[in-house]
């Protein structure tokens, strides 16, 4: 068996496929998308790469794959997506693959990649009744040890440093309790939670206006029938586009699917996240943007990959989130230029969203009060369904607008 490998390298000269033989002991682990280490060049330097194809024979392969990583970052579907991006945006396949990797794992050096954060947590090894009997019999008589185990009665699974601080005991006391079999210390994953300080009241669905209802019903048809459609919500500011987004995503969740919501600016993300937490709670929401630490982004990515988070909110790079059973992509303020990357690969998130929705047979929703001219033209030629919201929700009125000639203002001041 032979594998076609693309190297994890941005050099244009290395944007080629290299053939490698798969050793028999690795044949069971090999698959398209697997991350591998391979010898490269005359010095046989070990390089990092990805398998993009498998075949039965090769006239070029003269070296063996050294090893295959156990973690599966890429799938055949993602590899095909990377190939398509490379053709469309004239860039290396490896540059596109990096966009689809978990944050902080692009480096070829395994030790320098972001990993799950681990911590030591403390649990009781004996029942409360048994511990109290030992205390009565004076077999456990240290005041600090007694204070520590009694604190654990209602706080099992506490982080070891928190136990030291809250129970006012030293690390040596905790280790003595472990040595004597009263407690056990387990290493567990610590989730870096960007919502840790958010305390938001839950809200309920609002009554839709007639315009909102028509818009929701029109797009929801495609959700219910698992069909692709391109939709523009053309609504004035305050017309209730976000409430429609919430209702559409609720419908997607009811169909046991996931949703991606893109916002143009990081500064807008907290506002949108707060609205969604208020409606759906924080457990099923993941947020992806550059203001999070790399560790937080890694944990949010894993939360999406595991299927725990069914709603992804973020800037343009969130389009690559590894969602399970995608049911809708919504792009708010779709006219904004920030959806186009100004770094290689120079992709347009709206174009990629359209492709992803097509292969997942789900609707794409673009929302704006001032649509991009191309989107508006598509809605005129019926390539895109247009839903117009002319009125503000809640019977609020639009502000008065006055045109002021600043030249005259300056003349008056002089």
C-alpha positions in Angstrom: 0.0 0.0 0.0 1.2 3.5 -0.9 0.1 6.9 0.4 0.1 10.3 -1.3 1.3 12.9 1.3 1.2 16.7 1.3 3.8 18.2 3.5 2.9 20.7 6.3 5.0 23.4 4.7 4.1 26.8 3.2 6.8 26.8 0.5 5.3 27.0 -3.0 7.9 24.6 -4.3 6.7 21.9 -1.9 3.0 22.3 -2.8 3.2 18.8 -4.4 2.2 15.3 -3.7 4.9 12.9 -2.5 4.5 9.1 -2.5 5.4 7.0 0.5 5.2 3.3 1.2 3.0 2.3 4.1 4.8 -0.3 6.4 2.7 -3.4 7.1 2.6 -2.6 10.8 0.9 0.8 10.0 -1.6 -0.5 7.4 -4.5 -0.8 9.9 -4.0 2.8 11.1 -3.6 4.5 7.7 -6.5 6.5 6.2 -7.1 9.6 4.2 -6.6 12.7 6.4 -4.2 10.9 8.8 -1.3 13.1 10.1 2.1 11.4 9.5 5.8 11.9 10.0 7.9 11.1 6.9 11.6 11.3 5.9 12.2 14.1 3.3 15.1 15.1 1.2 18.6 13.7 1.0 19.3 14.3 4.7 16.2 12.2 5.5 14.9 15.0 7.8 11.6 14.0 9.4 8.7 16.2 8.2 5.1 16.5 9.2 2.4 15.9 6.6 -1.1 14.6 5.8 -2.3 11.7 3.7 -4.6 12.9 0.9 -4.9 9.7 -1.0 -4.2 5.9 -0.9 -3.3 3.6 -3.8 -2.1 0.1 -4.6 1.2 0.9 -6.4 3.6 3.8 -7.1 6.7 4.2 -9.3 8.0 7.1 -7.2 7.8 5.9 -3.6 11.2 4.8 -2.2 10.8 5.8 1.5 8.5 4.5 4.3 6.1 6.5 6.5 7.8 6.8 9.9 4.7 7.0 12.1 1.0 7.9 12.2 -0.5 10.1 14.9 -3.2 8.6 17.0 -5.4 11.8 16.9 -7.6 12.2 13.8 -7.6 15.9 13.0 -8.7 15.6 9.3 -11.2 13.5 7.4 -11.5 12.7 3.7 -14.3 15.3 3.4 -12.0 18.0 4.9 -9.1 17.0 2.6 -11.4 17.4 -0.4 -12.5 20.8 0.9 -8.8 21.9 1.3 -8.1 20.8 -2.3 -11.1 22.9 -3.5 -9.9 25.9 -1.6 -6.4 25.6 -2.9 -7.6 25.6 -6.5 -10.0 28.5 -6.0 -7.7 30.8 -4.0 -4.3 29.8 -5.6 -2.6 28.7 -2.4 -1.0 25.6 -0.9 -3.2 22.7 0.2 -1.3 22.6 3.5 -2.2 26.3 4.2 -5.9 25.3 3.8 -5.5 22.2 5.9 -4.1 24.4 8.8 -7.3 26.4 8.9 -9.2 23.2 9.7 -7.0 22.0 12.5 -7.8 22.6 16.2 -6.3 25.9 17.3 -2.7 25.7 18.4 -2.0 22.3 16.7 -0.6 23.5 13.4 3.1 23.2 14.4 5.0 20.1 13.2 6.6 20.0 16.7 4.3 17.9 18.8 5.6 19.2 22.1 4.8 22.8 21.1 1.2 22.1 20.3 -1.7 23.2 22.5 -3.0 20.3 24.6 -5.8 19.7 27.1 -5.2 21.4 30.4 -4.8 18.8 33.2 -5.3 19.3 37.0 -5.3 17.2 40.1 -8.7 16.8 41.8 -9.4 15.3 45.3 -12.0 12.6 46.2 -12.8 10.7 49.4 -11.6 7.0 49.4 -13.9 6.0 52.3 -17.5 6.6 53.2 -18.4 9.5 55.5 -19.7 7.1 58.2 -16.4 5.2 58.1 -14.3 8.4 58.4 -16.4 9.6 61.4 -15.9 6.3 63.1 -12.1 6.6 62.7 -12.3 10.1 64.1 -14.2 8.9 67.2 -11.7 6.1 67.8 -8.9 8.7 67.5 -7.3 6.8 64.6 -7.7 10.1 62.6 -6.8 12.8 65.1 -5.0 15.6 63.3 -7.2 18.7 63.3 -6.0 19.8 59.9 -6.6 16.3 58.4 -10.1 16.1 60.0 -10.8 19.6 58.6 -9.7 18.6 55.1 -11.8 15.3 54.9 -14.9 17.0 56.4 -14.6 19.7 53.9 -14.7 17.1 51.2 -18.0 15.7 52.4 -19.8 18.4 50.4 -17.0 19.3 48.0 -15.7 16.1 46.4 -13.9 16.6 43.1 -12.4 19.9 44.2 -9.2 21.2 42.6 -6.3 20.4 44.9 -5.1 24.1 45.2 -8.7 25.1 46.0 -8.8 22.5 48.8 -5.6 24.0 50.2 -7.0 27.5 50.2 -10.6 26.8 51.3 -9.8 24.2 54.0 -6.7 26.1 55.1 -4.4 23.0 54.9 -1.0 22.4 53.3 -0.1 20.2 50.4 1.8 17.8 52.7 -1.4 17.3 54.8 -3.3 16.3 51.6 -0.5 13.9 50.5 -0.5 12.3 54.0 -4.3 11.7 53.7 -3.7 10.1 50.3 -0.9 8.0 51.6 -3.1 6.7 54.5 -5.9 5.9 52.1 -8.5 8.5 53.2 -8.5 10.3 49.9 -7.5 9.8 46.3 -6.0 12.4 43.9 -7.0 12.0 40.2 -5.7 13.9 37.2 -8.5 15.3 35.1 -9.1 17.7 32.2 -9.8 21.3 33.2 -12.1 23.0 30.7 -11.1 26.6 29.9 -14.5 28.2 29.8 -14.9 31.6 28.2 -18.4 31.9 29.8 -17.1 31.4 33.3 -18.0 35.0 34.5 -21.3 35.2 32.6 -24.5 35.2 34.6 -27.4 35.8 32.1 -31.1 35.5 32.8 -32.9 33.1 30.5 -35.6 34.6 28.2 -38.4 33.2 26.0 -39.4 33.4 22.4 -40.8 36.7 21.4 -44.0 37.1 19.3 -43.0 37.5 15.7 -44.4 40.2 13.5 -46.1 39.3 10.2 -43.0 40.1 8.3 -40.8 38.0 10.6 -43.2 35.1 10.5 -43.2 35.0 6.7 -39.4 35.1 6.7 -39.2 32.3 9.3 -41.7 30.1 7.6 -40.0 30.5 4.2 -36.5 29.5 5.5 -37.8 26.9 7.9 -39.3 25.0 5.0 -35.8 24.2 3.8 -34.7 23.1 7.3 -37.6 20.7 7.6 -37.1 19.3 4.1 -33.2 19.1 4.3 -32.7 21.2 1.2 -30.1 23.8 0.3 -31.3 27.4 -0.3 -29.6 30.8 -0.4 -31.6 33.4 1.6 -31.3 37.1 2.2 -33.0 38.8 5.2 -33.1 42.4 4.1 -34.2 44.2 7.2 -33.8 47.7 8.6 -31.9 48.1 11.8 -34.1 47.0 14.7 -36.5 44.9 12.5 -35.8 41.8 14.5 -33.3 39.8 12.4 -31.7 38.3 15.5 -35.0 36.9 16.7 -35.5 35.2 13.4 -31.9 33.7 13.7 -32.8 32.4 17.2 -36.1 30.8 15.9 -34.3 29.2 12.9 -31.6 27.7 15.1 -34.2 26.5 17.5 -35.8 24.6 14.6 -32.4 23.2 13.6 -31.8 21.9 17.2 -35.3 20.3 17.2 -34.2 18.4 14.1 -31.1 17.2 16.1 -28.7 19.3 14.0 -26.1 22.1 14.5 -25.8 25.7 13.5 -23.0 28.2 12.7 -23.5 31.9 13.2 -20.9 34.3 11.8 -20.6 37.9 13.0 -18.2 40.4 11.3 -16.5 41.9 14.3 -15.1 40.4 17.5 -16.7 43.4 19.3 -20.1 42.2 18.2 -19.6 38.6 19.4 -20.3 39.1 23.1 -23.6 40.8 22.4 -24.7 38.0 20.1 -23.4 35.3 22.5 -25.4 36.9 25.4 -28.6 36.8 23.4 -28.0 33.1 22.6 -27.0 32.1 26.1 -30.2 33.8 27.4 -32.3 31.7 24.9 -30.4 28.3 24.9 -28.0 28.3 27.9 -24.3 28.1 27.7 -23.7 24.4 27.5 -24.6 23.9 23.9 -22.9 27.1 22.7 -19.2 27.4 21.6 -17.6 30.7 20.6 -14.5 31.1 18.4 -12.6 34.3 17.9 -9.1 35.7 18.3 -9.7 37.5 21.6 -9.9 34.1 23.4 -6.7 32.5 24.6 -5.3 29.8 22.4 -6.2 27.3 25.1 -9.8 28.5 25.3 -10.1 28.2 21.5 -8.7 24.7 21.6 -11.2 23.6 24.3 -14.1 25.3 22.4 -13.1 23.4 19.2 -13.0 20.1 21.1 -16.4 20.9 22.5 -17.8 21.3 19.0 -15.9 18.2 17.7 -17.4 16.0 20.5 -20.9 17.2 19.6 -21.4 18.8 23.0 -21.8 22.3 21.4 -24.5 22.5 18.7 -24.3 26.2 18.2 -21.1 27.9 17.0 -20.8 31.7 17.1 -17.7 33.4 15.9 -15.8 35.5 13.3 -15.0 34.2 9.8 -12.7 31.4 10.8 -15.6 29.7 12.7 -16.7 28.6 9.2 -14.1 25.8 9.6 -15.6 24.6 13.0 -16.0 20.7 13.0 -19.7 20.8 13.6 -21.7 17.5 13.6 -24.9 17.3 11.4 -24.9 20.9 10.1 -28.4 22.3 9.7 -27.9 26.0 8.9 -25.2 28.7 8.4 -26.2 32.3 9.3 -24.0 35.3 8.3 -25.0 38.5 10.1 -24.1 41.9 8.5 -23.2 39.9 5.4 -22.1 43.1 3.6 -19.1 43.5 5.9 -15.6 43.2 4.2 -14.1 41.3 7.2 -15.6 38.1 5.9 -12.8 38.2 3.3 -9.4 37.2 4.7 -6.5 39.5 3.9 -3.9 36.8 4.7 -3.0 33.7 2.8 -5.2 31.8 2.0 -7.3 34.8 1.0 -10.7 33.1 1.2 -14.2 34.6 1.3 -16.2 33.0 4.2 -19.5 33.7 2.3 -18.4 31.6 -0.7 -17.2 28.8 1.5 -20.5 28.9 3.5 -22.4 28.4 0.3 -20.3 25.4 -0.7 -20.7 23.8 2.8 -24.4 24.4 2.9 -24.8 22.7 -0.5 -22.9 19.6 0.5 -24.9 19.4 3.8 -28.2 20.1 2.1 -29.1 23.0 4.5 -30.1 26.7 4.1 -27.6 29.6 4.1 -29.0 32.8 5.6 -27.5 36.2 4.9 -28.7 39.1 7.0 -28.2 42.9 6.4 -29.8 46.3 6.4 -27.5 47.2 3.6 -26.8 44.1 1.6 -23.6 43.5 -0.5 -24.4 44.5 -4.1 -23.7 41.0 -5.4 -26.1 39.5 -2.9 -28.7 42.0 -3.7 -28.3 41.3 -7.4 -28.7 37.5 -6.8 -31.9 38.3 -4.9 -33.1 40.3 -7.9 -32.4 37.5 -10.3 -34.0 34.9 -8.0 -30.7 33.1 -7.3 -31.3 34.0 -3.7 -34.6 34.2 -1.8 -35.2 37.7 -0.4 -37.3 38.4 2.7 -37.8 42.1 3.4 -38.4 43.5 6.9 -39.5 47.1 6.4 -40.7 47.8 9.9 -39.0 47.8 13.3 -40.1 45.1 15.8 -42.1 46.2 18.8 -43.8 49.1 17.0 -40.7 51.3 17.5 -40.2 54.0 14.9 -37.1 54.8 12.8 -35.2 58.0 13.9 -35.7 61.2 12.0 -32.9 61.9 9.5 -31.7 65.4 8.6 -29.1 66.2 5.9 -26.8 68.9 7.1 -24.5 70.9 4.8 -21.4 71.2 6.9 -20.0 73.8 4.5 -22.8 76.2 5.6 -22.1 75.3 9.3 -18.5 76.3 8.9 -19.4 79.6 7.2 -21.7 80.4 10.1 -19.0 79.7 12.6 -16.6 82.0 10.8 
